[in-house]
Amino acid sequence: MIPWLRGPHDALPDTRRALGPDSEAPGLLAAGGELTPQRLAEAYAKGVFPWYSQGQPVLWWSPDPRMVLFTDEFRLKRSLRKTIAKFIRTPGCEVRIDSAFRRVITACAGTPREGQDGTWIVPEMVEAYSAWHRLGAVHSVETWWDGELAGGLYGVSLGRMFFGESMFSHRTDASKIALAALVCFCRAHGVAMIDCQQRTGHLASLGGRELPRAEFERRLTLALGAEPIRDWTYDASQWRQLGFTGADAEQDPGP
Protein backbone atom coordinates (compact mmCIF):
# COMPACT_ATOMS: atom_id res chain seq x y z
CA MET A 1 0.00 0.00 0.00
CA ILE A 2 1.12 3.54 -0.71
CA PRO A 3 0.45 6.41 1.74
CA TRP A 4 -2.39 8.88 1.19
CA LEU A 5 -1.60 12.58 1.61
CA ARG A 6 -4.57 14.10 3.43
CA GLY A 7 -3.38 17.65 3.87
CA PRO A 8 -0.58 20.13 3.13
CA HIS A 9 1.31 19.12 6.27
CA ASP A 10 1.60 15.46 5.29
CA ALA A 11 5.15 15.07 3.98
CA LEU A 12 5.93 12.92 0.97
CA PRO A 13 7.46 9.61 2.07
CA ASP A 14 11.03 8.52 1.48
CA THR A 15 11.47 7.60 -2.17
CA ARG A 16 12.74 4.15 -1.17
CA ARG A 17 9.12 3.34 -0.32
CA ALA A 18 8.02 3.68 -3.94
CA LEU A 19 6.51 0.57 -5.49
CA GLY A 20 9.08 -1.76 -7.02
CA PRO A 21 9.53 -3.15 -10.53
CA ASP A 22 7.29 -6.16 -9.90
CA SER A 23 4.29 -4.06 -8.92
CA GLU A 24 1.47 -2.89 -11.18
CA ALA A 25 2.72 0.72 -10.89
CA PRO A 26 6.52 0.76 -10.56
CA GLY A 27 7.73 4.00 -9.04
CA LEU A 28 4.40 5.06 -7.52
CA LEU A 29 5.17 6.68 -4.16
CA ALA A 30 2.01 8.32 -2.81
CA ALA A 31 -1.44 9.60 -3.73
CA GLY A 32 -3.63 12.52 -2.76
CA GLY A 33 -2.95 16.03 -1.63
CA GLU A 34 -3.27 19.21 -3.63
CA LEU A 35 -1.13 20.59 -6.41
CA THR A 36 0.34 23.81 -5.05
CA PRO A 37 3.71 25.48 -5.69
CA GLN A 38 4.69 24.56 -2.12
CA ARG A 39 3.91 20.87 -2.62
CA LEU A 40 5.57 20.84 -6.02
CA ALA A 41 8.71 22.44 -4.58
CA GLU A 42 8.86 19.75 -1.89
CA ALA A 43 8.34 17.01 -4.46
CA TYR A 44 10.88 18.13 -7.04
CA ALA A 45 13.54 18.70 -4.39
CA LYS A 46 13.14 14.99 -3.59
CA GLY A 47 13.08 13.93 -7.24
CA VAL A 48 9.34 13.25 -7.13
CA PHE A 49 6.81 14.42 -9.72
CA PRO A 50 3.01 14.23 -10.23
CA TRP A 51 1.54 12.21 -13.08
CA TYR A 52 -2.10 11.22 -13.32
CA SER A 53 -5.18 11.40 -15.52
CA GLN A 54 -8.43 13.32 -15.31
CA GLY A 55 -10.67 11.84 -12.60
CA GLN A 56 -7.77 10.31 -10.63
CA PRO A 57 -6.30 11.64 -7.39
CA VAL A 58 -2.89 13.26 -7.64
CA LEU A 59 -0.33 10.44 -8.02
CA TRP A 60 3.29 11.04 -7.01
CA TRP A 61 6.12 9.11 -8.69
CA SER A 62 9.79 8.32 -8.14
CA PRO A 63 10.81 5.82 -10.85
CA ASP A 64 13.88 3.63 -10.64
CA PRO A 65 15.79 3.86 -12.92
CA ARG A 66 15.43 7.52 -13.93
CA MET A 67 15.83 8.81 -17.48
CA VAL A 68 18.13 11.82 -17.76
CA LEU A 69 19.95 13.76 -20.44
CA PHE A 70 23.44 14.92 -19.55
CA THR A 71 23.87 18.15 -21.44
CA ASP A 72 27.36 17.24 -22.62
CA GLU A 73 25.98 13.97 -24.05
CA PHE A 74 23.27 15.55 -26.19
CA ARG A 75 23.34 13.84 -29.59
CA LEU A 76 22.99 16.36 -32.39
CA LYS A 77 22.26 14.35 -35.50
CA ARG A 78 23.30 15.64 -38.90
CA SER A 79 19.72 16.31 -40.03
CA LEU A 80 18.90 18.31 -36.89
CA ARG A 81 22.19 20.18 -37.17
CA LYS A 82 21.22 21.29 -40.68
CA THR A 83 17.74 22.27 -39.50
CA ILE A 84 19.14 24.39 -36.67
CA ALA A 85 21.71 26.03 -38.97
CA LYS A 86 18.91 27.02 -41.35
CA PHE A 87 16.80 28.24 -38.43
CA ILE A 88 19.63 30.41 -37.10
CA ARG A 89 20.20 32.16 -40.42
CA THR A 90 16.53 32.65 -41.32
CA PRO A 91 15.13 36.12 -40.54
CA GLY A 92 12.13 35.95 -38.24
CA CYS A 93 13.25 32.70 -36.57
CA GLU A 94 14.24 32.92 -32.93
CA VAL A 95 14.24 31.16 -29.59
CA ARG A 96 12.61 32.89 -26.65
CA ILE A 97 12.29 31.94 -22.99
CA ASP A 98 9.16 32.64 -20.94
CA SER A 99 7.52 34.95 -23.45
CA ALA A 100 4.40 32.75 -23.79
CA PHE A 101 4.46 30.23 -20.95
CA ARG A 102 0.70 29.78 -20.72
CA ARG A 103 0.45 29.15 -24.45
CA VAL A 104 3.25 26.58 -24.27
CA ILE A 105 1.81 24.53 -21.42
CA THR A 106 -1.65 24.71 -22.97
CA ALA A 107 -0.26 23.52 -26.30
CA CYS A 108 1.60 20.67 -24.57
CA ALA A 109 -1.69 19.65 -22.95
CA GLY A 110 -3.71 19.88 -26.15
CA THR A 111 -1.41 18.59 -28.90
CA PRO A 112 -2.35 15.01 -29.91
CA ARG A 113 0.43 12.44 -29.49
CA GLU A 114 0.82 9.19 -31.33
CA GLY A 115 -0.14 6.22 -29.17
CA GLN A 116 -1.75 8.37 -26.45
CA ASP A 117 -5.42 8.85 -25.72
CA GLY A 118 -5.89 12.16 -23.93
CA THR A 119 -3.33 13.99 -21.82
CA TRP A 120 -1.76 13.76 -18.39
CA ILE A 121 -1.48 17.57 -18.27
CA VAL A 122 -4.91 18.01 -16.73
CA PRO A 123 -6.39 21.50 -16.07
CA GLU A 124 -5.38 21.35 -12.39
CA MET A 125 -1.80 20.77 -13.46
CA VAL A 126 -1.87 23.67 -15.94
CA GLU A 127 -3.00 25.99 -13.15
CA ALA A 128 -0.47 24.70 -10.61
CA TYR A 129 2.54 24.97 -12.91
CA SER A 130 1.37 28.37 -14.17
CA ALA A 131 1.25 29.58 -10.56
CA TRP A 132 4.73 28.15 -9.95
CA HIS A 133 5.91 29.83 -13.16
CA ARG A 134 4.78 33.18 -11.76
CA LEU A 135 6.98 32.48 -8.74
CA GLY A 136 9.97 31.93 -11.03
CA ALA A 137 10.51 28.16 -10.84
CA VAL A 138 8.93 26.98 -14.12
CA HIS A 139 10.09 28.09 -17.55
CA SER A 140 9.22 27.69 -21.20
CA VAL A 141 11.67 27.50 -24.11
CA GLU A 142 9.92 28.56 -27.30
CA THR A 143 10.59 28.29 -31.03
CA TRP A 144 9.20 31.20 -33.04
CA TRP A 145 8.76 31.54 -36.82
CA ASP A 146 7.74 34.92 -38.22
CA GLY A 147 6.03 35.94 -35.01
CA GLU A 148 4.21 32.61 -34.62
CA LEU A 149 4.79 30.14 -31.79
CA ALA A 150 5.77 26.96 -33.64
CA GLY A 151 6.87 24.70 -30.81
CA GLY A 152 8.48 24.54 -27.42
CA LEU A 153 8.82 22.87 -24.06
CA TYR A 154 8.45 23.69 -20.40
CA GLY A 155 10.08 22.46 -17.23
CA VAL A 156 11.15 23.19 -13.67
CA SER A 157 14.41 24.79 -12.57
CA LEU A 158 15.76 24.41 -9.04
CA GLY A 159 19.37 25.28 -8.24
CA ARG A 160 21.36 24.14 -11.28
CA MET A 161 18.94 21.36 -12.16
CA PHE A 162 16.34 21.37 -14.93
CA PHE A 163 13.39 18.97 -14.94
CA GLY A 164 11.91 18.61 -18.41
CA GLU A 165 8.14 18.19 -18.40
CA SER A 166 6.63 18.22 -21.89
CA MET A 167 7.10 19.58 -25.40
CA PHE A 168 5.01 20.22 -28.50
CA SER A 169 5.46 21.00 -32.18
CA HIS A 170 3.17 22.75 -34.60
CA ARG A 171 5.95 22.73 -37.19
CA THR A 172 8.46 20.01 -38.10
CA ASP A 173 11.35 19.80 -35.60
CA ALA A 174 10.20 22.89 -33.68
CA SER A 175 10.31 21.06 -30.33
CA LYS A 176 13.73 19.55 -31.16
CA ILE A 177 15.08 23.04 -31.85
CA ALA A 178 13.72 24.15 -28.47
CA LEU A 179 15.38 21.18 -26.77
CA ALA A 180 18.70 21.93 -28.48
CA ALA A 181 18.38 25.55 -27.33
CA LEU A 182 17.68 24.36 -23.78
CA VAL A 183 20.83 22.23 -23.91
CA CYS A 184 22.81 25.30 -25.03
CA PHE A 185 21.28 27.43 -22.28
CA CYS A 186 22.01 24.77 -19.66
CA ARG A 187 25.61 24.36 -20.78
CA ALA A 188 26.10 28.13 -20.67
CA HIS A 189 24.76 28.21 -17.09
CA GLY A 190 26.48 25.14 -15.68
CA VAL A 191 23.46 22.81 -15.68
CA ALA A 192 24.88 19.33 -16.25
CA MET A 193 21.72 17.22 -16.19
CA ILE A 194 18.14 17.48 -17.47
CA ASP A 195 15.62 15.16 -15.87
CA CYS A 196 13.49 13.32 -18.43
CA GLN A 197 11.57 11.20 -15.88
CA GLN A 198 10.90 8.02 -17.88
CA ARG A 199 12.57 6.34 -20.82
CA THR A 200 11.39 6.88 -24.36
CA GLY A 201 13.04 5.87 -27.60
CA HIS A 202 12.98 9.50 -28.76
CA LEU A 203 14.96 10.70 -25.74
CA ALA A 204 17.40 7.81 -26.02
CA SER A 205 18.06 8.76 -29.66
CA LEU A 206 19.05 12.24 -28.48
CA GLY A 207 21.51 10.92 -25.91
CA GLY A 208 19.28 10.31 -22.88
CA ARG A 209 20.10 7.39 -20.59
CA GLU A 210 18.91 5.85 -17.37
CA LEU A 211 20.41 6.27 -13.92
CA PRO A 212 19.64 4.27 -10.77
CA ARG A 213 17.40 6.29 -8.47
CA ALA A 214 20.10 6.57 -5.80
CA GLU A 215 22.60 8.01 -8.28
CA PHE A 216 20.01 10.41 -9.67
CA GLU A 217 19.19 11.66 -6.17
CA ARG A 218 22.88 12.06 -5.32
CA ARG A 219 23.42 14.25 -8.38
CA LEU A 220 20.17 16.10 -7.71
CA THR A 221 21.28 17.01 -4.18
CA LEU A 222 24.51 18.51 -5.52
CA ALA A 223 22.66 20.50 -8.18
CA LEU A 224 20.11 21.83 -5.67
CA GLY A 225 22.94 23.22 -3.55
CA ALA A 226 24.13 25.48 -6.37
CA GLU A 227 23.08 29.09 -6.93
CA PRO A 228 19.89 29.27 -9.02
CA ILE A 229 19.94 30.82 -12.47
CA ARG A 230 18.92 34.47 -12.37
CA ASP A 231 18.85 35.49 -16.03
CA TRP A 232 16.38 33.47 -18.10
CA THR A 233 17.15 35.10 -21.43
CA TYR A 234 18.09 33.13 -24.50
CA ASP A 235 20.89 34.84 -26.39
CA ALA A 236 21.66 33.66 -29.92
CA SER A 237 25.34 33.48 -28.96
CA GLN A 238 24.48 30.47 -26.81
CA TRP A 239 24.17 28.37 -29.99
CA ARG A 240 27.97 28.28 -29.82
CA GLN A 241 27.56 25.65 -27.09
CA LEU A 242 26.68 23.21 -29.88
CA GLY A 243 29.35 24.47 -32.24
CA PHE A 244 27.31 27.00 -34.20
CA THR A 245 28.77 30.39 -35.04
CA GLY A 246 27.73 33.10 -37.45
CA ALA A 247 29.96 31.53 -40.08
CA ASP A 248 28.66 28.03 -39.39
CA ALA A 249 25.11 29.15 -39.92
CA GLU A 250 25.95 30.29 -43.46
CA GLN A 251 26.98 26.84 -44.60
CA ASP A 252 26.52 23.16 -43.95
CA PRO A 253 28.04 22.63 -40.48
CA GLY A 254 29.05 19.06 -41.28
CA PRO A 255 28.32 15.72 -39.60
Secondary structure, DSSP 8 states (H G I E B T S, - for coil): ---EE-STTS----GGGS--TTSSSTTEEEEE----HHHHHHHHHTT-EE---TTS--EEE--SSEEEEEGGG----HHHHHHHHHHHHSTTEEEEESSSHHHHHHHHHHS--TT--S-S--HHHHHHHHHHHHTTSEEEEEEEETTEEEEEEEEEEETTEEEEEEEEESSTTHHHHHHHHHHHHHHHTT--EEEEES--HHHHHTT-EEE-HHHHHHHHHHHHTS---------GGGGGGGT--TTGGGS----
